[in-house]
Amino acid sequence: MRLILLRHGETRWNAEQRLQGQDNSELSERGVRQARQFTPYARALLPAQVVSSDLGRTRQTVELIGYPDAPSDPRLRELDMGEWTGRTKHDLICKQPEDYAAWRAGTFTPARGETWRSFRARVADGIRDWLRRTEGDLLAVVHGGVVRAACDEFLGLPPSRVVPVTPGTATILSFASPDAPDALLEGYNIGSVVPDLAVAD
């Protein structure tokens, strides 16, 4: 069975390279286009079940790709970035370059933020639950951090070993069964957009 992880389309905060975490920003015009461009892929993949994070940007994306009634699950929310929520990538790199690099690697937690370990466990719990409930392939509309957490949990690829997840693209993992301990990587940053290595989160 396949787990298809679609990152939401670009938001206004993404365009400003501003960390969103569990705050929300509406999709930009480009983000709306990215979501719509993914619709043919979603149709071709024929998921048996679609689910999304409960945050607004994923709900907007799941509606744009044609699944407005898909259930939402708070376990698939983005990492809580604590005091870094709303700060820009440029500001963090200028003022706290070592902390930013460590955060990208999953080894630093901003004040009042969620640790990488607890985030990864939360995401894995949600994904496992939905895989067990699904007869066939699962499409989950999520966040960049959720994709990185899934790659860490199921592929053994820590966040320091993967390039950023481009908005509006999919990552596909293949599982032998819902309870398989790990997965195979079928694709990463799949979509109709050029991979964007400069994204902030």
N, C-alpha and C positions, 0 to 999 in steps of 0.2 A: 504494500500500500504506500501511497505517496502522501507526504506532507508538503503542501504548497504554501509557502509563507510570502505573502505579498506586502511589501512596505507601502504605506499610504502615500498618496501623491504629495508633492512639495507643498508646504504651508508658507504663509507669509514669514513666519519666524525662521523656517528653513532657509528662505531666500536671504534673510539677514544674517545667516549663520549664528542664530541664537538658540541656546539650549532650551528645549521645551519640557522635557521630563513629563510629568503628569498634568502640567498646565496645557492649555489648548490654544491653537491658532488655526483659523480657517485655511482651507486650501487656497493657494494662489491660482491665478489663471493658468499658469504653467502646470500646477498640480492637478487641476481639473482635466487638462488635456492628457496628462500622464495617465490618470486613472481611466479615462475613456479609451486611450490607446491600448490599455491592457485588456479591455473587454473581449476582443477576439481570442486572446490566449485563454482567458477564463472559460469561454465557451468550448474551445478545443480540448481543454484539459478535463472537462466533464466531471467536476468534483461531486462526490456523493453528498457531501455536507460542507456548508460554508459557515464560518464563525468569525467574529471580529473582537478586537479590544472594545471596551465601552467608551473610549475617549472620542471626542467629536470628530477629529480628523480621520480616524479609521471608519467611523460610522458614515461620514460623508463619502469616503472612498468606496465602501462596500455598496452603498446605494448607487453610485455612479457606474459600477461595473455590473449592475443588474440584480443585486441581491438585497433589496431594502428590508426584507423580513428576516435576514440572518440573525441568529441570537448573538448577544454580546457577552463577554466574560472578562471581569476585572482582573483575573489572573494574567491576562495577556496585555495588560497595560505596560507602558514604557517604564523604564527605570526612574525611580524618584530621585531627582538630582539635588534635592535639598536646597542649600543656599546658592547653588550655581544655576538654578532655574532662572531663565531670562537673561543670563549673561551671554556675551558673544564669544565665539571661538577666538577672535583676534584679541579681545581683552584678556582672556585667560592665558593665551600663549605669551602675551607681552608681560603679564604680571605674575603668572604662576606656571611657567613652562614645564617644570619638572612634575608638578602635580597634575597638569593636564595630560602629559604623556602617560603618567602612571594610571590616571583615570581611564584613558583609552585602553590601557592594557588590563583593566579590571583589578588593579592593586591599590587604588586610592579611592576613598569615599568622601565627598564634600560634607561639610557639617550638615546634620539633620537629613542626610541622604540615605539611600538604600545601599547596602553592601552588594557587591557583585555576587557573592555566594548566595545570599538570601534571594536576590532577584532571579538568578539562574534556577534555583529550586522552585520558586513560584511559577516561573514560566514552564519548567519541565512538568510540574504537577498539572497545570492547565492543559498542556498539549497532550500528555498521556491520557488524561481523562477523555478528551475529545477523540483521540485515536481509538480508544476502547469503545466509544459510543458509535463509531462510524463504520459502516460496511462499505468500504471502498476508499477513495481518495478524499483527503480533507484539505480544503482551502481556508487558510486563516489570514485575515487582513490585520496586520499588526504594525510594529514599529521597528526601526533599525536596531535598537538595543535587544528587542525580542529575537530578531533573526540571529544576532551575534550570540545571545544566550543559548539558543537552540544548537547553533554550530558547536559551541563549547560543550554543552551537555551530551549531544548525540553523536558528534564527530570527533570530539577531543581536540577541536581547534579553538584555542583561547582567543580572546578578542585582539590580542597583539599580532595574531597571525592571519587576520583577514582584512581586506580593504573595506572601506565604508560601504554601507548598503545604500544604493541609489534610490531615491523616492520613485515609486511607480514601477519597481522591478520585483521579480519573484526569485526566491531561492527554493529549490526542490530537494527534499530528502526522501530516500526510499527505505522503508522498514519492512523486514521480513514478516513481522507481526506487530500488533499494538504494544506488546510487552517486550519486544526485542531490546536488548540493552544498548544497542547503537544502531546507526543508520549509514547508508551510503549517500554520498553527495551526487545528485544528478545535474544540478545547475545552480549558478549563483549570478545575481544581477541580470536576470533574464527579462527582456522587455524591448520596447520600441524606442528606448532612449539611450543615449550614450552614458556609460558609467561616469558618475561624478565623484571623483576622489577627494573633493574639497569640502564635502558636507561636514557639518559640525558634530552631529550626534547620530 
